[in-house]
Structure formats: structure tokens, C-alpha cells
Amino acid sequence: MTKFLYIVSLFFILTTTLIAQQNHGKIKGIITTSDGQPGSDVNVVLKNSKYFTITNETGNFEFNRVKADTYTLQVSLTGYETIEKEVAVTENETTTINLHLKVSNKELKEVVVNNNSRRISKKSDYVARMPITNLENPQVYSVIHKELLQEQVVIDIKSAIQNSPGATAISYPSGGVGINFRGFTTGVNARNGMETSANRSSVDLANVERIEIMKGPSGTLFGSTISSFGGVVNLVTKKPFETTAAEVTYTAGSFGLNRLTADVNTPLKKDKTVLFRVNLAINNEKSFVDYGFNKTVAITPSLTFKANEKLTFNVDAEFINSNNTRRTYNIYGGTSGITNPEDLKIAYNKSLFFDDLDAKTSATKIFTQAEYKISENWKSTTLFSFVGENVERSYQTYLLWSSPTTATRRVGNWGPIYDNYTNLQENINGQFSTGNIKHKFLAGANYSMNKSGFSSGAQAFDVVDVTTNIDPMRKKDVDAVLTQTAYPVFGTNTFSVYACDVINFTDKLSAMLSLRLDNFDQPEVEGTEGYHQTALSPKLGLVYEVVKNQVSVFGNYMNGFQNSAPVTQPDASRLILDPIYAVQYEGGVKAEVFDKKLSATASYYNITIDNATRSDVDGFTKQDGVQESKGFDFELMANPVNGLNLSLGYAYNDNRIVKASEESVEGNKAANSPENVINLWISYTLQNKLKGLGFGFGNNYVDKSYMFEDNVFYIPSYSLYNATVFYEQPSWRVGVKLNNLSNERYWDAWGASQAPTNFLANLTFKF
């Protein structure tokens, strides 16, 4: 009897499934705007039905399992005419609709395209590695769109990142950029969700569509090579689209800035199955310090090939060359009496090193993707990337302060160096149901290989009194005595498998269950013992939409781990680090209300780390502690009326050393962890007379932080005020920006002085 009931039940399930699959079709299409750009974040609705979606960044939309019938498709975006088109859906067939939005004003020359909805949007397929909305995602993240960066006349990653709550940037002596948030530092380690690196090379924004900052340990989906315990920084690059368009921008500014960028897009075949786009940036500038410069050239081509309806290939690359100087890194002796950079008796813009002590670096980055549609609800994405950073030379300068007036000059040359990162990844995404419960599922595997060659040398030179006239040290003086040491080739291999299931118990209640198995292998390096590790990293999240598609509450448990690469110490020795682990608990609320004109997130988190690393006052890395970082994040983005935009962020962080081998630092603040960080930007664009004329004003406040865990030397708090005025028309745009209006003297978290009042002005032509 039991067997009979089982067979009847199975027959019933199969019959129901077959019936459900009948009498259904599919609608898909592409939306473009009047300027030839893909219409991202466009509202697409099948009127008098349950179907509603928003186009992705390439303007694509798709409705699956639509009952055969005739519908009215409605397409709308602020600033454009709403389109309604009758669509017939046929059983087991796909109806393709491609539409072109027109600006709402009859006089095109008087209209400025309104990108407000795009600036507020948090739509992303990378954050969760699957298509879920911000309200469905139990993780906190922020998105910085290119439209905001254009309005702020931002040309560098450090200025861009200040738009994310709690995020501050630092420049490493090696040339890389670090981003601090939630009490930890991460690099710009992800590009379109794949591993990249900018540890020793430059980052240029010319090819960046948006910047995604994911908060909290993210090892489960991204692994230890990409994420830190604070989170992940992911650059989303510009993609080819189906119309021909071009944009050229020239930017000039203080300290001899001259920057030229170009963005050209075109289909290569009439049937638009092959699309090509290339971005170019040439950047030359001096430093506000009396010696220093930066010359960078970046070329970033990308190609999309639509082999057939099921298979699409994407290839993009980045070739970047840079010749610049590194900022001097200051080291403070324990008996120097110096407690903060203001104690130093050296001029704020003074360098004791000539700019022929420079660095020359290059990077080659190749990314390929093959996306194959297995069935109606399942797809395969295969990705490959290669990132190669090369350092021909990198002179790095140091001042070892023994008093506010006396310092020892030290110079090192790091190079030649190469870092090669190879990454192969496979992801399977799908949707299915178990009874009334719906699932969005991801299964993936990743293999990454890193190989590095390293050469360096460093030496102390003379002791100087900075209150006297001092000739800057030159390259010829350094090269005459400096010797290089070549270190053994170093490599790591990591193989990972991971899975994530977003379970929708109801249309309001969902859970995210994720797990990663990570096998890390670091071979022995000429007498230095290697290590091998297999780690499990879980991630759990729960979301309840209090108001469907408007307000959700969430909680998460997130695990992170780092298989850390060896650290080069100030004396040029190398420290091999053991794996580090972190656990985060977080809860909060998200809102997208008033027809998505207001987006807000508020959360409280607690992150605990075992086996933490830290730096002592002499700059040496130690691994001996337990660390706890807890705090509050708040973000608000709003477009209350046409033309008015507001971005506000506040982050509170209390990051402390709970346990260490040196009891004197227990209970102290962790390094580079300001308690309070505020970012504000408000702008308004006139909508009637002088339409297109706009103004913007912003503030960035960063609280006091300590440079070392002994909590003696600190970086003073600072507050920056910036303003912009711009005038935009469909075929051209001009903008002027003033930074640091109050001419405040301030330093980053590593003690490097930052630019005084300066201006930027740019002119853009659109074709």
C-alpha cells in the first residue's frame, strides 16, 4: 500500500509539473535610450499581470513562464516618454521586443537625461553571484555609480571610495591603494567578481561603470584572495552595447593635472552579434609636494560575441603603464616624543627626496567569460582571468624620526618584481521549486594560482635636521651604495568549491544558506616551511520583507578567512603568516520606498578575529592576537524631487585588541580604525530655466585614529568640504570642482599629508 501511494504521488507531481510547463512562453528584449546607451534600471511591466522587472546594466530584460495570451508591455524611465506596446505570447516560443526610449521634452536640445534612478540603484549580479535584489540580500553593500563620480569630477579611486559609508583610503609605499572600512583594510581585489590585483600598480576609473563595496567577511563566495574581514571592493567595468557612440573628456586642474579619456563603442557586425568597446586614459600630473609626479596610460578594450541565442562570450582586457613617485613613509621612534604628524617641524609639502627616485610599473589583465543558457531556468558561466603586475623599479623612501626635527633618511628599491594571478571559475545558477518553496541556487568551483618573483634592497643613509636647508637625496646617490637581494620564487595554489541556496519560504520570508570548501597550498620556499590548509566557510542569512518590495529586516552570520601571503618587513626580511579567521554577526533594516526614490540601510555588526595580525611602532608585522570590531553603518540615498540628489553615510566602529602577547596593548584601539566617519553629498540640477545647470556640495569627516596598537601616535581627525558646478546638455558637458575648500591640513591613516585646496575642470563631448 505504501509503495502504491508513493507511485501515485510521484505520478501526481510529474503530471502537475508537465501541466504547469504547458501554455507558457517567454518575453525578452533590450531597451536603449536616446543617446545610444543601454537603458539600465528601466521599469518593464506587463500590465494587468504579476510580471514586473528592471533592466540590467546592458539594457536587457526577460520574463519567463508567461501564460500564452496578449499583453500590454509598459516601459518607463524618469526623463523619458513612457512606451506601451502590445505583445503576443505564444506557447513554447520566445517573443523578442527591442525598444528605444525617447526623451520626454519635444526639444531635445533642452533636455538633460535624468539618471537619478540609476544612481540610487543597488542592482547587481556580482554581490551574491546570483540575481537577487538588495532587499532580498542579507548582506550590506553600497554602490557608487559613474554618474555620481562624473558629477563630483572624481578621477581617482581614493576620492571615489569616500562615497561609501565608513570607507577611507590609504596609499601604500609600494604604490597600491588600501581601503579601510569596518576596522580592516582591503585592496581593490575584485573586477566583475573575479580576482584582480592593484597591490603594486595603478587603478584607473576610465573603464569603471560602478564600484561595489560589500561589507563584512565575504570569504564564503569570494574566497580569501579577494576579501578581507571588512569586506570586498569590486570594480564593475563598462560593457559593449548595440549602438554606436563615443565620448571624449579632457580634465585639467591644480598641480599640473592634464587628463584625457575616450570611450568608443560600436557593433562590428550588422546583425549586432559582435560588439566592441574601448576606453583610453592618459593622465599626467605633478604632486602638491615639491617633488613628485604621476604619469599613467591605460587602455581597456572589451568584446562581446553572441554565438547564438544560448551562448555568449565576453572578453575584456586592461593594459596599464605607470611612472610615478611613491609618498615618503614616516616611522616614529618610541623615544621621539612625537604623538601626531603635526608635531613634525618639516613643511607640510616638503620632500627630502628628489623625484628621480621613482617607480615604473605595468599591469596586463585579461578576463574572459562564456555564458551558456542550459534551459529556461538554468545557466552556466565559465570564467578565466590572468592578472600580471610587473615592477621594473620602485624606489620607496622612509624617514625614521628620532625627534620632531631629526630624521634618518632611508631608501629602498623594490624590483624587479612580478606577481601573476591565474584564475579559472565555473558557476551554475538556477531556479527551482520544492512544493511551494522557491529556490535560487548557485554551485561553483574555483582554481587560482599565484606566482611571484621578488627582489629588493634597502639602506639607511644620513641623519638630517629638517629645520636646516637640505638637498633632496637623488637616485645616483642611492644607486652608488644600494645592493639588491633576489628572493626565491614564491607561489600558492587554491582550489575551492562553494554553494549557495536562497530559499523563499513565502514571498516575504527567505533564507540564504552558503558554504565554501577551500583548499590552500603554499609549497616550501627554500628553507621556509610551507603549509596546507582545508577550511570550511559558512554564511547564513535571514530576510523578512515587512513591506513587500519596500522594507526588509535581515540578519546574517558570515565567516571569513585569510590564507595570508608572506609579509616583507621593514628590514627586508619576510614573515610567513598562518591563516586568520573571522566571524561576523549582523542585523539591520533596508528600505527602498517612494517609488525607489529613497534607499536606506541601517545595521549593527560584531566581527571577532582569532590569530589577528598587527603592526608595531617600528612597522613590523606580528601575528599574536584576538581582535573584536563592532559598530553601526547607515546609508541614505534619495531623489525626493526631480534634479535633487542626496547621498549620506555614517559609520561608527569600535575596533579593539582583546588579546595579545604584549599585555600593554590589550584593550587598545586597533590601528587605522577611526570611530566616526561621515560622508555627505547633495546636488541640484535646474529643471526649467537654464535646464542642465547644476550645483553640488559635500563633506567628508574622518575621526582620529591610531597608527599603531600602542595608541601613542595618532592621526588627527579632519573634515573636508568640496563643491562643484556643472552644465550638461545631450551632446556636451562641462564641470568644475573645488576640493578642500577650507584648505585643511590632514593626513591619511598611514601619515601621508594630503592635498590642500585644489580645483578640477573638465569638458566632455558626446557623439
NORNOR-V453241 format. One record per residue. N is the residue number from 1. PHI is phi as a letter, one per 40 degrees, with the letter a starting at -180 (NA if undefined). NEAR is the number of other ideal C-beta (glycine too) atoms within 12 Angstrom. Layout:
# NORNOR-V453241
N;PHI;NEAR
N;PHI;NEAR
This chain:
# NORNOR-V453241
1;NA;7
2;c;8
3;c;9
4;c;10
5;c;11
6;c;12
7;c;13
8;c;14
9;c;15
10;c;14
11;c;14
12;c;14
13;c;17
14;c;14
15;c;14
16;c;15
17;c;16
18;c;13
19;c;12
20;c;15
21;c;20
22;c;15
23;g;17
24;b;26
25;b;30
26;a;30
27;b;39
28;a;30
29;a;32
30;b;32
31;b;41
32;b;32
33;b;38
34;c;29
35;c;33
36;g;28
37;c;41
38;c;37
39;c;42
40;c;37
41;f;44
42;c;41
43;c;30
44;b;40
45;b;27
46;c;30
47;c;22
48;g;14
49;a;22
50;c;15
51;c;28
52;a;23
53;a;30
54;b;33
55;c;38
56;c;30
57;c;35
58;c;37
59;g;36
60;c;36
61;b;37
62;a;30
63;b;31
64;b;26
65;f;26
66;c;31
67;c;24
68;d;20
69;a;22
70;b;20
71;b;28
72;b;23
73;c;37
74;b;28
75;b;38
76;a;28
77;a;38
78;d;34
79;g;34
80;b;31
81;c;22
82;c;22
83;b;29
84;b;19
85;a;24
86;c;17
87;b;33
88;b;20
89;b;31
90;b;20
91;d;18
92;f;16
93;b;16
94;b;24
95;c;29
96;b;22
97;b;32
98;b;26
99;b;34
100;b;27
101;c;35
102;b;24
103;c;25
104;c;24
105;c;21
106;c;10
107;c;12
108;d;20
109;c;16
110;c;21
111;b;29
112;b;38
113;c;36
114;c;34
115;b;36
116;c;39
117;c;36
118;c;38
119;c;38
120;c;40
121;c;36
122;b;39
123;c;40
124;a;38
125;c;30
126;c;41
127;d;39
128;b;43
129;f;44
130;a;34
131;c;31
132;b;36
133;c;34
134;d;39
135;c;34
136;c;36
137;c;45
138;c;48
139;b;51
140;c;49
141;a;42
142;b;48
143;b;43
144;b;45
145;c;38
146;c;35
147;c;39
148;c;41
149;c;38
150;c;40
151;c;42
152;c;43
153;f;40
154;c;38
155;b;42
156;b;35
157;c;35
158;c;36
159;c;35
160;c;39
161;c;44
162;c;43
163;c;45
164;c;49
165;d;43
166;g;47
167;c;47
168;b;49
169;b;40
170;b;35
171;b;38
172;c;31
173;d;38
174;c;36
175;h;40
176;c;38
177;b;40
178;b;35
179;b;46
180;c;42
181;a;48
182;f;53
183;g;49
184;b;45
185;b;41
186;b;45
187;c;43
188;c;41
189;b;41
190;b;43
191;b;43
192;f;39
193;g;39
194;b;42
195;c;42
196;a;43
197;a;45
198;b;40
199;c;38
200;b;41
201;b;43
202;c;42
203;b;47
204;b;38
205;c;45
206;d;41
207;b;39
208;c;40
209;c;42
210;a;41
211;b;42
212;b;44
213;b;51
214;c;48
215;c;51
216;g;52
217;d;48
218;b;49
219;c;44
220;c;46
221;c;46
222;b;50
223;g;44
224;c;42
225;c;42
226;b;46
227;b;45
228;b;43
229;c;45
230;c;47
231;i;49
232;b;50
233;b;49
234;b;42
235;c;44
236;b;35
237;c;42
238;c;39
239;b;36
240;c;41
241;b;36
242;c;35
243;b;27
244;c;22
245;a;30
246;a;24
247;a;33
248;b;26
249;b;34
250;b;27
251;b;35
252;b;26
253;a;30
254;c;23
255;f;25
256;g;18
257;c;32
258;b;25
259;b;36
260;b;28
261;b;37
262;a;28
263;b;38
264;b;28
265;b;35
266;a;26
267;c;23
268;c;21
269;b;15
270;c;10
271;c;12
272;g;22
273;c;21
274;b;23
275;b;36
276;b;28
277;a;41
278;b;30
279;b;38
280;b;28
281;a;36
282;b;28
283;b;35
284;b;24
285;a;30
286;c;25
287;c;33
288;c;31
289;c;31
290;c;23
291;b;29
292;i;36
293;a;29
294;a;36
295;b;29
296;b;39
297;b;28
298;b;37
299;b;29
300;b;39
301;c;31
302;a;37
303;b;29
304;b;35
305;b;25
306;c;28
307;c;16
308;a;13
309;c;14
310;b;18
311;b;21
312;b;29
313;b;27
314;b;35
315;b;30
316;b;37
317;a;29
318;a;44
319;b;28
320;b;39
321;b;28
322;b;38
323;b;30
324;a;35
325;b;36
326;c;43
327;c;40
328;c;43
329;b;35
330;c;39
331;b;33
332;b;38
333;c;22
334;c;18
335;b;12
336;c;27
337;g;19
338;c;31
339;b;25
340;a;28
341;d;32
342;c;23
343;c;23
344;c;32
345;c;22
346;c;31
347;d;18
348;d;22
349;b;21
350;c;25
351;b;34
352;b;38
353;b;39
354;c;27
355;c;29
356;c;24
357;c;40
358;b;33
359;b;42
360;b;31
361;b;41
362;a;33
363;a;41
364;b;27
365;b;44
366;b;29
367;b;39
368;b;27
369;a;36
370;b;26
371;b;30
372;b;23
373;c;26
374;c;17
375;a;18
376;d;23
377;b;23
378;b;24
379;a;30
380;b;25
381;b;36
382;b;26
383;b;34
384;b;28
385;a;38
386;b;30
387;b;42
388;b;30
389;b;40
390;b;30
391;b;38
392;c;23
393;a;35
394;a;41
395;c;46
396;b;40
397;b;44
398;b;35
399;b;42
400;c;32
401;c;39
402;b;24
403;a;24
404;c;24
405;b;21
406;b;27
407;a;38
408;c;27
409;c;37
410;b;36
411;b;42
412;b;37
413;b;35
414;c;41
415;i;33
416;c;26
417;b;37
418;b;32
419;b;41
420;b;28
421;b;41
422;b;30
423;b;40
424;b;27
425;a;39
426;b;27
427;b;36
428;b;30
429;b;32
430;a;28
431;b;27
432;a;21
433;b;20
434;b;15
435;g;14
436;c;12
437;c;19
438;b;24
439;b;29
440;b;34
441;b;32
442;b;38
443;b;30
444;a;35
445;b;27
446;a;37
447;b;28
448;b;38
449;b;28
450;b;36
451;b;26
452;b;33
453;b;24
454;b;33
455;a;28
456;a;34
457;a;28
458;a;33
459;a;29
460;c;24
461;b;28
462;b;23
463;b;20
464;b;29
465;b;20
466;c;27
467;c;16
468;b;14
469;c;11
470;b;25
471;c;15
472;c;28
473;c;35
474;b;23
475;d;24
476;c;14
477;c;21
478;c;32
479;c;19
480;c;13
481;b;18
482;c;29
483;b;16
484;b;24
485;b;21
486;c;19
487;c;25
488;c;20
489;c;19
490;b;30
491;a;27
492;b;37
493;b;27
494;b;40
495;b;29
496;b;40
497;b;28
498;a;37
499;a;31
500;a;38
501;b;30
502;c;37
503;b;30
504;c;30
505;c;20
506;b;15
507;c;19
508;b;20
509;b;25
510;a;33
511;b;29
512;b;38
513;b;25
514;b;40
515;a;26
516;b;40
517;b;26
518;b;40
519;b;27
520;b;36
521;b;22
522;b;30
523;c;21
524;c;15
525;b;23
526;f;13
527;g;10
528;c;18
529;c;13
530;c;22
531;a;22
532;b;19
533;a;28
534;b;19
535;b;31
536;b;21
537;b;40
538;c;29
539;a;42
540;b;28
541;a;40
542;b;30
543;b;37
544;b;26
545;c;29
546;c;18
547;b;18
548;d;22
549;g;22
550;b;23
551;b;26
552;b;38
553;b;26
554;a;40
555;a;29
556;a;39
557;b;32
558;b;45
559;b;39
560;b;44
561;a;40
562;b;41
563;c;38
564;c;28
565;c;32
566;d;29
567;b;25
568;c;34
569;c;21
570;d;27
571;c;22
572;g;28
573;c;18
574;b;26
575;b;23
576;c;27
577;c;29
578;c;26
579;d;32
580;b;36
581;b;31
582;a;42
583;b;31
584;b;46
585;b;28
586;a;37
587;a;29
588;a;34
589;b;31
590;b;40
591;a;31
592;b;36
593;b;25
594;f;20
595;f;18
596;g;32
597;c;27
598;b;28
599;b;41
600;a;35
601;a;44
602;b;29
603;a;40
604;b;28
605;b;44
606;a;32
607;b;44
608;b;30
609;b;40
610;b;25
611;g;26
612;c;39
613;b;36
614;a;44
615;b;33
616;c;30
617;c;31
618;c;22
619;g;32
620;c;23
621;c;29
622;b;28
623;b;27
624;a;29
625;b;33
626;b;28
627;b;41
628;b;34
629;b;47
630;b;29
631;i;39
632;b;29
633;b;43
634;b;33
635;b;44
636;b;31
637;b;44
638;a;28
639;b;35
640;c;19
641;b;18
642;d;22
643;g;29
644;b;25
645;b;40
646;b;30
647;b;42
648;b;29
649;b;40
650;b;29
651;b;46
652;b;28
653;b;38
654;b;28
655;b;44
656;b;33
657;c;37
658;c;28
659;a;23
660;a;27
661;c;18
662;c;19
663;c;15
664;c;16
665;c;31
666;c;23
667;g;22
668;c;28
669;c;34
670;c;45
671;c;42
672;f;42
673;b;45
674;c;39
675;c;28
676;b;28
677;b;43
678;b;33
679;b;41
680;a;30
681;a;42
682;b;29
683;a;36
684;a;26
685;b;37
686;c;22
687;b;23
688;b;14
689;c;8
690;f;19
691;d;26
692;h;31
693;c;26
694;b;36
695;b;27
696;b;37
697;a;26
698;a;36
699;a;29
700;b;44
701;b;28
702;b;36
703;c;32
704;d;28
705;a;37
706;c;35
707;c;39
708;b;36
709;c;40
710;c;29
711;f;27
712;c;25
713;c;39
714;b;31
715;c;37
716;c;27
717;c;24
718;a;33
719;b;24
720;b;35
721;b;24
722;b;37
723;a;29
724;a;37
725;b;29
726;a;33
727;b;24
728;b;36
729;b;27
730;d;29
731;b;24
732;a;23
733;a;34
734;b;27
735;a;37
736;b;29
737;b;38
738;b;29
739;b;40
740;f;29
741;d;21
742;c;18
743;f;18
744;c;26
745;c;24
746;a;35
747;b;34
748;c;35
749;c;43
750;b;38
751;g;38
752;c;34
753;c;34
754;b;38
755;c;36
756;c;24
757;d;24
758;a;29
759;b;25
760;b;38
761;b;28
762;b;35
763;b;26
764;b;30
765;b;22
766;b;27
767;b;19
